[in-house]
Amino acid sequence: MAFREIYSTQIAKVLTWNSLAMLMKLISGFVSIKVVAVLVGPNGVALIGQLNNFMTIVLAISTGGVLNGVTKYLAEYRNRPAWKTYQVIYSAVSAIILMTLIMSLTIAFGSNFFSNWILNSEKFKLIFLLLGLLICFNVANSLFLSILNGLKIFKVHVKSNISSSCISLVLSIFFTYRFGLYGAMLSIVVSQSAIFIFNLFLFRKHGWPIIQKAYYFGRLNKYILKRLGSYSIMTLMGIVALPISQMIIRKFLVEHYSLFSAGLWEAMNRLSSVYLMLITTSLSVYYLPRLAEIDSYYDLRREIFLIAKLVFPILIGGLFFVFFFREVVITLLFSSEFERMEVLFKYQLIGDFFKIASWLLAFLMVAKKMTGVYIASEIFFNLLLIGFSYMLIGRIGVLGASIAYCVSYIMYFLLMLWVFRGVVFNNKFFE
């Protein structure tokens, strides 16, 4: 297929729509990294990493892990009778309200325990109390975006992402500058409340009427709940497993080396997540709903290879750029305290390439509801990551964590090639 034809496809249009949003996210992400790195140092970065991982786990459980299912079924039912859409939204919202209430009360009343367990200090218990009280806003924002994604209202989705980036950046700079490490954590917790208020103005025109109709005409559907439940298991495993693994590895680094070493590793992880944002966000917005719609084997294979031809040149070019200018990147985005993280780049970047390559195939497991295979693959990857990290960190320190990341994603990619060998190597997949 010609290069011009590739860029005329819908994924290219999504990338175009997302370009401004991604630019804002990249700018806000890089500025936030710089501000936090300079003001709190590697030790603070490590603790913030623990809090971010914990919040990811809490959000996943609070949403019941059904957001990917909401996106899939809204995309699937988009051209079908409206009552199907209403039942999906009604059933999902009912499950989410129950799970959010449970998590909110658990974290609020257990704030002292979680402060000691996650951050090894009681002085952050107010952070966890606020997290428990405000998690509902984070959940609401995520639900809104999933509905917009499933209904393919991409432009409003982009506007929401832009506003979220701007609000988060402003709050991060203000609170971190004013209160240091405590302020940085506070901004993470409270930013979603401000974002929710702004999103209400965006959502009321496009998404709110659908939710209102779902409230009046929707019913709790056991069949839909069961189908969402299968996504719940997959999503919870996918979202929760890696943050848990990272928290375990970070604690291992702190116990056997120092909080400083854990901060260097966390800084590398955070940098990685920011520069991969363009690809991962665009895939989430377009790729999952598109795979969910495809029933033909030939269209499925064509879509995967089409996306690969678009993504890989951008990915490889970006990774080489980051590697060759890694000293400049450290100077611009961090501080002199982070100079020792330069040795982590090579293995991190190789791992990032295989991470994206494996995700292009792994998204199929979610789109086609391959629950058992998905759970087994996630367990396989995270056990590899923890096992290799324990083995290598004990021998070569923080560099071992980056090598473990690299090796684990290479093996995960090989597993995906084997699982989807029918698609990749032109054999029948649906038969």
FINU-425334 format. One line per field, with one value per residue: z, y, x of N, C-alpha, C in turn; residue in one letter; residue number from 1. Coordinates in steps of 0.05 Angstrom, whole numbers. Atoms other than C-alpha are relative to their C-alpha. Last residue first. Example, Ala and Ser with C-alpha at 12.3 -4.5 7.8 and 13.67 -1.06 7.14 Angstrom:
<recs>
nc3	(-1  0) $
nc2	(-24  -24) $
nc1	(-16  18) $
cac3	(143  156) $
cac2	(-21  -90) $
cac1	(273  246) $
cc3	(14  0) $
cc2	(22  24) $
cc1	(-15  18) $
residuo	(S  A) $
num	(2  1) $
</recs>
This chain:
<recs>
nc3	(6  -11  -29  -9  -3  22  22  9  12  22  24  24  -5  -1  27  17  -8  12  28  3  -3  23  23  -5  5  28  16  -5  17  28  4  2  28  14  -9  13  11  -21  -18  11  6  -25  -16  12  -3  -29  -7  13  -15  -25  3  11  -23  -19  11  -1  -28  -9  12  -11  -29  -5  -26  6  20  -12  -21  11  1  -25  0  25  -4  -12  20  20  -14  -1  27  10  -12  13  27  -1  -5  21  25  2  7  28  14  -1  20  16  -18  -2  -13  -28  -13  5  -8  -29  -12  2  -18  -28  -14  8  -8  -29  -8  7  -19  -26  2  3  -24  -21  7  -4  -27  -9  19  -4  -23  7  15  -17  -20  15  6  -25  -9  19  -5  22  -2  23  21  -10  -1  27  12  -14  7  25  11  -17  2  26  -2  -17  12  26  -3  14  28  13  3  20  26  5  7  26  20  4  16  27  14  8  23  23  12  -12  8  5  -22  -25  4  0  -28  -12  9  -12  -29  -3  5  -23  -23  4  -3  -27  -12  17  2  -26  -6  17  -9  -27  4  12  -20  -11  21  3  -23  5  22  -10  17  -7  -21  -3  17  2  -27  -11  12  -10  -27  2  9  -21  -14  17  26  -2  3  25  21  0  18  28  3  2  27  17  -8  14  27  3  -11  13  27  -2  -5  25  20  -8  6  4  -22  -26  -7  -4  -25  -23  -4  -7  -28  -17  0  -16  -29  -9  0  -22  -25  -1  -6  -28  -16  3  -15  -28  -4  -5  -1  20  19  12  17  24  16  12  23  21  12  16  24  19  13  19  23  16  22  26  3  -4  22  23  -8  5  29  11  -3  25  6  -7  -19  -24  -1  26  17  -10  -1  28  8  -16  9  -3  -28  -19  0  -9  -29  -13  0  -17  -28  -9  -5  -22  -24  -8  -11  -25  -21  -7  -14  -25  -18  -6  -19  -27  -11  -7  -26  -22  -15  -7  22  10  2  14  28  12  6  20  26  8  9  27  19  22  23  4  25  -3  -16  15  21  -12  -10  23  11  -17  4  27  -1  -16  17  18  -16  -7  24  3  -22  5  3  -20  -26  -12  -3  -22  -25  -8  -7  -26  -19  -3  -12  -29  -13  -1  -20  -27  -4  -7  -26  -19  0  -26  -21  6  -8  -29  -8  5  -22  -23  -15  6  -15  -28  -7  0  -25  3  0) $
nc2	(27  4  -6  -8  23  4  15  -11  -26  2  9  -10  1  28  11  -10  14  27  -3  -5  26  17  -8  9  29  5  -11  18  24  -7  -4  26  7  -11  -24  -24  3  10  -22  -18  13  9  -24  -10  20  1  -26  -4  18  -13  -23  8  13  -21  -16  16  2  -26  -5  18  -5  25  11  26  -5  -16  16  19  -13  5  27  1  -11  21  21  -9  -5  26  8  -16  11  26  -6  -10  23  19  -7  15  29  3  16  29  7  23  23  14  -17  7  9  -16  -27  0  5  -26  -19  6  -25  -16  13  -1  -28  -7  14  -12  -26  5  11  -21  -21  8  -4  -28  -16  5  -15  -28  -7  3  -22  -24  2  -1  -28  -15  6  15  28  17  -1  11  29  10  0  19  28  11  -15  4  28  3  -14  15  26  -4  -8  20  -1  -25  -2  19  -10  -22  10  12  -22  -11  19  0  -25  4  18  -15  -14  -26  -22  11  17  -16  -18  16  6  -25  -5  21  -6  -23  9  16  -17  -14  18  3  -26  -16  14  -1  -27  -6  18  -9  -22  13  13  -20  -6  23  1  -21  10  20  23  17  19  23  22  3  0  26  20  -6  11  30  9  -1  25  24  -3  -4  25  13  -19  -1  20  -9  -24  8  9  -24  -14  12  -10  -19  9  25  -7  -12  21  16  -14  3  27  21  19  -11  -24  9  15  -17  -21  13  9  -24  -14  16  -3  -27  -5  16  -13  -25  6  8  -24  -15  15  -6  -28  -4  -29  -12  -13  20  18  -16  -3  26  4  -18  11  23  -8  -13  20  14  -18  0  19  -12  -18  15  18  -15  -7  23  5  -18  11  -4  -28  -8  -22  4  -20  -8  23  15  -18  -2  25  3  -19  13  10  -22  -17  16  4  -26  -8  19  -4  -25  5  18  -15  -19  15  13  -20  -7  22  3  -22  2  22  -9  -19  15  12  -17  -14  18  0  -28  -5  22  0  -24  5  21  -10  -22  13  11  -22  4  10  28  1  -17  14  24  -8  -8  24  16  -13  7  28  3  -11  19  23  -8  0  28  12  -7  12  29  18  21  -8  -21  10  19  -14  -18  15  11  -22  -7  22  0  -24  3  21  -10  -21  13  12  -22  -13  3  -12  -29  -12  -1  -22  -25  -3  -13  16  -10  -25  5  13  -20  -16  -24  -24) $
nc1	(9  27  2  27  17  19  -13  -25  3  19  -15  14  29  9  -4  21  24  -2  5  29  13  -8  17  28  2  -6  22  22  -5  4  28  14  -1  24  13  -12  -27  -18  -5  -20  -25  -12  -8  -25  -21  -8  -11  -26  -18  -7  -18  -26  -14  -7  -22  -24  -8  -9  -26  -19  -5  -15  8  14  21  22  11  19  26  13  13  15  27  17  4  20  25  14  7  23  25  4  10  27  18  -2  15  25  -5  -7  21  -7  -19  10  3  -26  -21  -5  24  24  -5  -3  26  15  -13  8  0  -23  -25  -3  -4  -28  -18  0  -12  -28  -11  1  -19  -29  -11  2  -15  -28  -8  2  -24  -24  -1  -6  -29  -15  0  -17  -28  -13  7  -8  19  26  -3  -1  26  17  -7  9  22  24  9  13  26  18  8  13  28  17  -6  7  29  9  -8  18  27  -2  -3  27  16  -12  7  28  -1  -12  22  8  -18  -27  -10  -4  -23  -24  -5  -9  -28  -18  -2  -18  -27  -8  -6  -26  -23  -10  -6  -18  -26  -12  -10  -23  -22  -9  -19  -23  -15  -18  -20  -18  -18  -20  -17  -19  2  -22  5  -17  9  29  12  -6  18  27  1  0  27  20  3  -4  12  29  15  -4  8  29  11  -2  17  28  4  1  24  23  2  22  25  8  9  27  19  0  17  27  9  -20  -1  9  -16  -27  -2  7  -20  -25  2  2  -26  -19  8  -4  -29  -12  7  -15  -28  -2  3  -25  -20  5  -7  -28  1  -17  18  17  -17  -7  25  6  -18  7  25  -7  -15  19  16  -18  -3  24  -4  2  23  25  3  11  27  17  0  19  27  15  4  27  1  -17  -20  -9  -6  -23  -23  -11  -12  -24  -21  -26  -3  4  -24  -23  2  -2  -27  -15  8  -13  -29  -4  8  -22  -22  9  1  -28  -12  14  -8  -29  -4  9  -20  -24  4  -11  21  22  19  4  29  13  -9  12  29  4  -9  19  24  -6  -1  19  -15  7  16  24  19  9  18  26  13  8  23  23  7  12  27  16  5  22  24  5  10  28  14  5  -22  1  9  -17  -27  -1  7  -21  -24  5  -3  -28  -14  6  -11  -29  -7  5  -21  -25  2  -1  -26  -13  17  1  -25  0  17  -15  -19  13  19  27  6  0  26  21  -3  -15  17) $
cac3	(236  260  253  186  167  140  183  229  235  247  288  337  401  376  356  422  460  421  441  514  510  482  534  592  565  562  629  662  630  659  729  726  713  783  816  780  817  864  812  761  797  830  765  723  770  776  700  683  734  703  632  647  691  635  583  625  637  562  540  588  570  494  488  414  425  489  460  396  434  448  375  368  441  426  378  427  483  436  420  492  514  466  493  565  551  520  566  634  631  628  696  731  710  751  807  753  739  699  633  598  626  622  551  530  555  521  453  415  453  449  374  362  401  362  294  313  339  282  230  269  277  206  177  240  235  165  185  239  196  138  185  212  144  119  180  173  236  248  295  358  321  304  375  401  348  348  416  450  392  389  464  460  400  422  494  480  497  563  586  574  613  671  669  667  725  764  754  778  837  858  859  904  950  963  949  975  1010  963  900  926  942  870  843  884  866  792  795  828  775  720  747  760  690  651  705  720  647  632  691  677  603  621  668  613  578  643  656  585  597  665  636  685  647  603  583  635  658  588  560  610  594  520  532  573  519  466  496  570  558  544  601  648  627  660  728  721  707  772  811  772  796  870  878  833  858  930  914  884  943  993  954  954  983  942  881  879  889  835  783  790  791  726  692  712  687  620  607  627  582  522  536  541  475  442  467  442  373  375  384  363  404  439  451  477  524  548  558  602  643  656  678  724  756  770  800  845  870  909  979  979  948  999  1056  1019  1015  1088  1108  1079  1146  1168  1131  1091  1026  1005  1070  1119  1079  1063  1137  1157  1100  1117  1130  1066  1025  1042  1038  968  944  964  936  871  863  871  826  773  770  761  710  668  668  649  595  562  569  536  477  466  471  413  361  323  286  347  379  366  383  447  461  454  491  549  552  555  613  652  700  759  751  824  815  757  792  855  817  778  842  874  815  818  893  886  829  872  925  874  846  916  926  857  870  899  867  806  787  801  758  702  699  700  642  603  615  603  537  516  536  500  437  443  446  387  346  367  309  261  294  287  214  204  237  189  128  82  113  90  20  14  36  -19  0) $
cac2	(-411  -339  -332  -364  -364  -303  -303  -246  -265  -339  -328  -289  -328  -342  -270  -247  -293  -266  -196  -216  -245  -180  -142  -181  -173  -97  -88  -135  -95  -31  -61  -89  -19  -2  -49  -97  -164  -157  -114  -170  -227  -186  -149  -214  -244  -182  -171  -244  -251  -189  -216  -286  -259  -212  -267  -314  -260  -244  -316  -330  -268  -270  -216  -202  -128  -142  -199  -160  -103  -152  -151  -77  -79  -126  -76  -20  -57  -84  -12  10  -47  -24  46  24  -19  39  94  65  85  159  153  175  247  253  298  347  364  337  355  397  366  295  306  338  277  231  264  202  158  205  215  140  126  179  154  82  101  146  95  39  72  81  15  -20  12  -14  -82  -88  -61  -109  -169  -149  -134  -203  -238  -204  -185  -116  -69  -86  -76  -5  11  -12  24  94  128  76  73  149  152  99  130  202  183  144  206  215  142  136  198  171  104  137  182  121  86  147  155  82  94  155  116  72  5  -61  -35  23  -19  -74  -23  3  -68  -84  -18  -30  -100  -72  -18  -72  -119  -67  -42  -107  -152  -102  -94  -168  -184  -124  -141  -208  -170  -124  -186  -209  -140  -138  -204  -182  -118  -63  -20  42  88  143  138  119  178  224  190  202  275  283  260  314  379  366  336  398  440  380  370  436  415  346  375  414  351  311  358  344  279  293  365  341  295  352  396  346  342  417  460  524  504  435  462  516  476  414  455  491  427  387  443  448  373  361  418  389  319  344  381  317  276  330  323  247  236  164  138  89  143  194  141  122  195  206  144  167  235  206  159  215  255  197  191  256  232  172  212  267  217  189  256  271  208  234  246  174  150  90  116  58  20  78  124  66  51  123  133  70  106  147  91  40  90  113  42  17  78  73  -1  13  74  36  -23  22  65  4  -23  44  57  -11  -10  59  36  -24  20  62  7  -10  33  51  -18  -42  25  29  -43  -33  33  8  -56  -16  22  -40  -48  -41  34  38  -21  12  79  49  12  74  115  65  70  146  146  99  142  204  170  155  226  253  215  233  308  347  416  402  335  359  421  384  326  374  413  349  324  392  399  327  332  398  371  309  350  392  330  290  313  298  231  214  234  189  132  145  131  183  173  101  119  168  115  68  0) $
cac1	(-230  -228  -153  -138  -64  -29  34  13  -60  -53  10  -33  -14  57  71  41  88  147  125  121  191  218  177  208  279  273  240  291  347  317  311  381  408  383  434  480  473  413  378  387  352  298  284  284  232  189  187  178  122  91  95  67  11  -9  -6  -49  -101  -104  -108  -165  -204  -200  -253  -242  -225  -187  -145  -136  -104  -46  -26  -10  10  68  99  88  124  177  198  193  238  292  284  290  351  389  364  384  457  437  401  466  455  391  418  442  370  311  278  329  393  367  342  408  446  396  404  425  376  316  324  333  269  230  251  234  165  146  169  135  66  41  65  41  -27  -36  -10  -62  -118  -103  -102  -170  -199  -177  -206  -273  -311  -282  -319  -281  -215  -237  -259  -191  -150  -180  -177  -134  -85  -81  -66  -11  23  26  39  103  145  108  108  183  199  159  194  263  245  219  286  325  278  286  361  351  305  364  398  369  306  293  305  259  205  210  206  144  111  127  96  33  30  38  -17  -71  -86  -82  -112  -167  -180  -185  -230  -274  -278  -310  -355  -378  -406  -439  -466  -494  -530  -555  -586  -601  -649  -643  -700  -697  -625  -600  -637  -601  -534  -545  -564  -500  -452  -452  -478  -467  -398  -358  -386  -382  -310  -290  -318  -287  -218  -221  -238  -186  -131  -143  -103  -44  -39  -36  22  62  42  70  134  144  88  85  127  95  25  30  68  24  -40  -21  1  -61  -107  -71  -67  -139  -163  -126  -152  -223  -217  -190  -249  -296  -264  -265  -339  -330  -389  -342  -290  -341  -369  -299  -281  -342  -327  -255  -278  -331  -280  -232  -289  -310  -238  -248  -264  -218  -161  -172  -162  -102  -68  -87  -50  15  50  40  102  125  95  50  40  46  0  -47  -56  -69  -118  -158  -224  -218  -188  -242  -299  -279  -266  -335  -370  -331  -349  -424  -425  -385  -434  -494  -458  -440  -511  -542  -490  -497  -573  -577  -534  -579  -641  -615  -627  -563  -513  -471  -481  -409  -377  -419  -401  -325  -320  -363  -321  -257  -289  -311  -252  -299  -290  -268  -221  -185  -183  -154  -99  -80  -80  -32  15  14  27  87  115  106  150  205  202  210  275  300  293  234  238  281  250  179  186  222  174  115  145  155  84  53  90  75  3  -6  27  -16  -79  -57  -41  -102  -145  -88  -74  -148  -145  -85  -123  -181  -139  -107  -39  -36  -57  1  51  26  0) $
cc3	(18  -4  11  30  11  1  -20  -25  -12  -15  -24  -25  -26  2  -1  -29  -17  7  -15  -30  -3  2  -26  -24  2  -7  -29  -16  3  -18  -29  -5  -5  -30  -18  7  -10  -10  22  18  -8  -5  26  16  -11  3  29  10  -11  18  27  -1  -9  24  19  -10  2  29  11  -10  11  29  5  25  -5  -19  14  22  -11  1  25  -3  -25  4  11  -20  -19  16  0  -28  -9  10  -16  -27  2  3  -20  -27  -4  -8  -30  -14  -2  -21  -16  18  2  13  30  18  -2  10  30  13  1  20  30  14  -6  9  30  8  -6  20  27  -1  -2  25  20  -9  1  25  7  -18  5  23  -9  -14  17  19  -14  -4  26  8  -17  7  -21  5  -22  -22  9  -1  -28  -11  13  -2  -25  -11  17  -4  -26  2  17  -12  -26  -1  -17  -30  -14  -6  -23  -27  -8  -9  -28  -20  -6  -18  -28  -15  -11  -25  -24  -14  14  -9  -5  22  25  -4  2  30  13  -7  14  30  4  -4  25  23  -2  2  27  14  -15  0  27  7  -16  9  27  -6  -11  21  10  -21  -1  24  -6  -22  9  -14  6  23  4  -14  -1  28  11  -12  12  27  -2  -9  21  15  -16  -27  -1  -5  -28  -22  -1  -19  -29  -5  -4  -29  -18  7  -15  -29  -7  9  -16  -27  1  3  -26  -20  8  -6  -4  23  28  9  6  27  26  6  9  30  19  2  17  30  12  3  24  27  2  7  30  18  0  18  29  7  6  -2  -23  -21  -15  -20  -25  -17  -13  -25  -23  -14  -18  -25  -21  -15  -21  -25  -19  -23  -28  -5  3  -24  -23  9  -6  -31  -11  2  -26  -9  5  20  25  1  -27  -20  9  -1  -27  -8  15  -8  5  29  21  2  10  31  15  3  19  29  10  7  25  25  10  13  26  23  10  17  28  20  7  21  28  12  8  27  25  15  4  -22  -12  -4  -16  -30  -11  -8  -22  -28  -9  -11  -28  -22  -25  -24  -5  -25  3  16  -15  -21  11  8  -25  -11  17  -5  -26  1  15  -18  -17  16  5  -24  -2  22  -4  -3  21  29  15  5  24  27  10  10  29  20  5  14  30  14  2  21  28  5  9  28  21  1  27  21  -5  11  30  8  -3  23  24  15  -7  16  30  8  1  26  0) $
cc2	(-19  -29  -7  4  9  -27  -11  -15  10  26  -3  -7  8  -1  -29  -10  9  -17  -27  3  2  -27  -14  7  -10  -30  -7  10  -19  -24  7  3  -27  -6  10  25  27  -2  -9  23  20  -12  -9  24  10  -19  0  26  1  -18  11  24  -8  -11  22  15  -16  -1  26  5  -18  1  -28  -16  -25  3  15  -17  -19  13  -4  -26  0  10  -22  -21  8  3  -26  -8  15  -13  -25  4  9  -23  -23  3  -16  -29  -4  -17  -30  -9  -25  -24  -16  20  -7  -7  18  28  1  -4  27  19  -4  27  17  -12  2  29  7  -12  14  27  -2  -9  23  22  -4  5  30  17  -3  18  29  9  -1  24  26  0  4  30  17  -4  -17  -29  -21  -2  -13  -30  -12  0  -20  -31  -14  14  -4  -29  -3  13  -14  -26  3  8  -22  -1  26  2  -17  14  23  -11  -11  23  11  -18  2  24  -5  -18  16  11  26  21  -9  -17  17  17  -17  -5  25  5  -20  8  23  -10  -15  20  16  -15  -3  26  17  -14  3  27  7  -16  10  21  -14  -13  22  5  -23  1  19  -10  -21  -26  -16  -18  -26  -25  -5  -3  -27  -20  5  -12  -30  -8  -1  -26  -26  1  4  -22  -13  19  1  -20  10  24  -8  -8  25  14  -10  9  19  -8  -25  7  11  -23  -16  13  -4  -27  -23  -19  10  23  -9  -15  16  21  -12  -8  24  14  -15  3  28  6  -14  14  25  -6  -6  26  15  -14  9  29  10  30  15  11  -20  -17  15  1  -27  -5  18  -12  -23  9  12  -21  -12  18  -1  -20  9  17  -16  -18  15  4  -23  -3  18  -10  5  29  7  23  -1  18  8  -22  -14  19  2  -25  -3  18  -14  -9  22  17  -15  -3  27  10  -17  6  26  -4  -18  15  19  -15  -12  20  6  -22  -3  21  -3  -22  9  17  -18  -13  14  15  -19  2  27  5  -22  3  25  -2  -20  10  20  -14  -9  21  -3  -12  -29  0  16  -16  -24  8  7  -25  -15  12  -8  -29  -3  10  -21  -24  7  -2  -29  -13  6  -13  -29  -21  -23  6  21  -9  -19  13  18  -17  -10  22  6  -23  -1  24  -3  -20  11  19  -13  -11  22  16  0  14  30  13  2  24  26  4  14  -16  12  25  -6  -11  21  17  25) $
cc1	(14  -9  -27  0  -27  -14  -21  11  26  -4  -18  15  -15  -31  -10  2  -24  -24  1  -8  -30  -14  8  -18  -29  -4  3  -25  -23  5  -7  -29  -14  0  -23  -15  12  29  20  6  22  27  14  10  27  23  10  13  28  17  8  19  28  15  9  25  26  10  12  28  22  10  12  -6  -17  -23  -23  -13  -22  -28  -17  -15  -17  -28  -18  -6  -22  -26  -16  -8  -24  -26  -5  -12  -29  -20  0  -14  -25  4  7  -22  5  20  -7  -1  25  19  3  -23  -25  4  2  -27  -15  13  -7  2  24  27  6  6  29  19  1  15  31  14  1  19  31  16  -1  17  30  10  0  25  25  3  9  30  16  1  18  30  15  -7  5  -20  -26  2  0  -29  -19  1  -11  -24  -25  -10  -16  -28  -21  -11  -14  -29  -14  7  -8  -30  -10  6  -19  -28  1  1  -28  -16  10  -10  -28  1  10  -24  -8  20  29  12  5  25  26  6  11  29  18  3  20  29  8  6  27  27  14  9  20  27  13  12  25  24  12  22  25  18  20  21  19  20  22  19  21  -2  25  -9  17  -9  -30  -12  5  -20  -28  -2  -2  -28  -22  -7  1  -14  -30  -20  3  -10  -30  -12  1  -19  -29  -5  -4  -26  -25  -5  -23  -28  -10  -11  -28  -20  -1  -19  -29  -12  20  5  -7  18  28  4  -6  22  26  -1  0  27  20  -5  6  30  12  -5  17  29  3  -2  26  20  -4  7  28  -4  15  -19  -17  16  6  -25  -5  17  -9  -25  7  14  -19  -15  19  3  -24  3  -4  -24  -26  -4  -14  -29  -19  -3  -22  -29  -16  -6  -29  1  18  25  12  8  25  24  13  15  26  23  26  4  -3  25  25  0  4  29  16  -7  13  29  5  -7  22  23  -8  0  28  13  -12  8  29  5  -8  22  24  -2  11  -21  -23  -21  -6  -30  -15  8  -14  -30  -6  8  -21  -25  7  3  -18  13  -10  -18  -26  -21  -11  -20  -28  -15  -10  -26  -24  -9  -15  -29  -17  -7  -25  -27  -8  -13  -30  -16  -8  22  0  -8  17  29  3  -5  22  23  -5  4  29  14  -6  13  30  8  -3  22  25  -2  3  26  14  -17  0  26  -2  -16  17  20  -10  -21  -27  -8  -1  -27  -22  0  18) $
residuo	(E  F  F  K  N  N  F  V  V  G  R  F  V  W  L  M  L  L  F  Y  M  I  Y  S  V  C  Y  A  I  S  A  G  L  V  G  I  R  G  I  L  M  Y  S  F  G  I  L  L  L  N  F  F  I  E  S  A  I  Y  V  G  T  M  K  K  A  V  M  L  F  A  L  L  W  S  A  I  K  F  F  D  G  I  L  Q  Y  K  F  L  V  E  M  R  E  F  E  S  S  F  L  L  T  I  V  V  E  R  F  F  F  V  F  F  L  G  G  I  L  I  P  F  V  L  K  A  I  L  F  I  E  R  R  L  D  Y  Y  S  D  I  E  A  L  R  P  L  Y  Y  V  S  L  S  T  T  I  L  M  L  Y  V  S  S  L  R  N  M  A  E  W  L  G  A  S  F  L  S  Y  H  E  V  L  F  K  R  I  I  M  Q  S  I  P  L  A  V  I  G  M  L  T  M  I  S  Y  S  G  L  R  K  L  I  Y  K  N  L  R  G  F  Y  Y  A  K  Q  I  I  P  W  G  H  K  R  F  L  F  L  N  F  I  F  I  A  S  Q  S  V  V  I  S  L  M  A  G  Y  L  G  F  R  Y  T  F  F  I  S  L  V  L  S  I  C  S  S  S  I  N  S  K  V  H  V  K  F  I  K  L  G  N  L  I  S  L  F  L  S  N  A  V  N  F  C  I  L  L  G  L  L  L  F  I  L  K  F  K  E  S  N  L  I  W  N  S  F  F  N  S  G  F  A  I  T  L  S  M  I  L  T  M  L  I  I  A  S  V  A  S  Y  I  V  Q  Y  T  K  W  A  P  R  N  R  Y  E  A  L  Y  K  T  V  G  N  L  V  G  G  T  S  I  A  L  V  I  T  M  F  N  N  L  Q  G  I  L  A  V  G  N  P  G  V  L  V  A  V  V  K  I  S  V  F  G  S  I  L  K  M  L  M  A  L  S  N  W  T  L  V  K  A  I  Q  T  S  Y  I  E  R  F  A  M) $
num	(431  430  429  428  427  426  425  424  423  422  421  420  419  418  417  416  415  414  413  412  411  410  409  408  407  406  405  404  403  402  401  400  399  398  397  396  395  394  393  392  391  390  389  388  387  386  385  384  383  382  381  380  379  378  377  376  375  374  373  372  371  370  369  368  367  366  365  364  363  362  361  360  359  358  357  356  355  354  353  352  351  350  349  348  347  346  345  344  343  342  341  340  339  338  337  336  335  334  333  332  331  330  329  328  327  326  325  324  323  322  321  320  319  318  317  316  315  314  313  312  311  310  309  308  307  306  305  304  303  302  301  300  299  298  297  296  295  294  293  292  291  290  289  288  287  286  285  284  283  282  281  280  279  278  277  276  275  274  273  272  271  270  269  268  267  266  265  264  263  262  261  260  259  258  257  256  255  254  253  252  251  250  249  248  247  246  245  244  243  242  241  240  239  238  237  236  235  234  233  232  231  230  229  228  227  226  225  224  223  222  221  220  219  218  217  216  215  214  213  212  211  210  209  208  207  206  205  204  203  202  201  200  199  198  197  196  195  194  193  192  191  190  189  188  187  186  185  184  183  182  181  180  179  178  177  176  175  174  173  172  171  170  169  168  167  166  165  164  163  162  161  160  159  158  157  156  155  154  153  152  151  150  149  148  147  146  145  144  143  142  141  140  139  138  137  136  135  134  133  132  131  130  129  128  127  126  125  124  123  122  121  120  119  118  117  116  115  114  113  112  111  110  109  108  107  106  105  104  103  102  101  100  99  98  97  96  95  94  93  92  91  90  89  88  87  86  85  84  83  82  81  80  79  78  77  76  75  74  73  72  71  70  69  68  67  66  65  64  63  62  61  60  59  58  57  56  55  54  53  52  51  50  49  48  47  46  45  44  43  42  41  40  39  38  37  36  35  34  33  32  31  30  29  28  27  26  25  24  23  22  21  20  19  18  17  16  15  14  13  12  11  10  9  8  7  6  5  4  3  2  1) $
</recs>
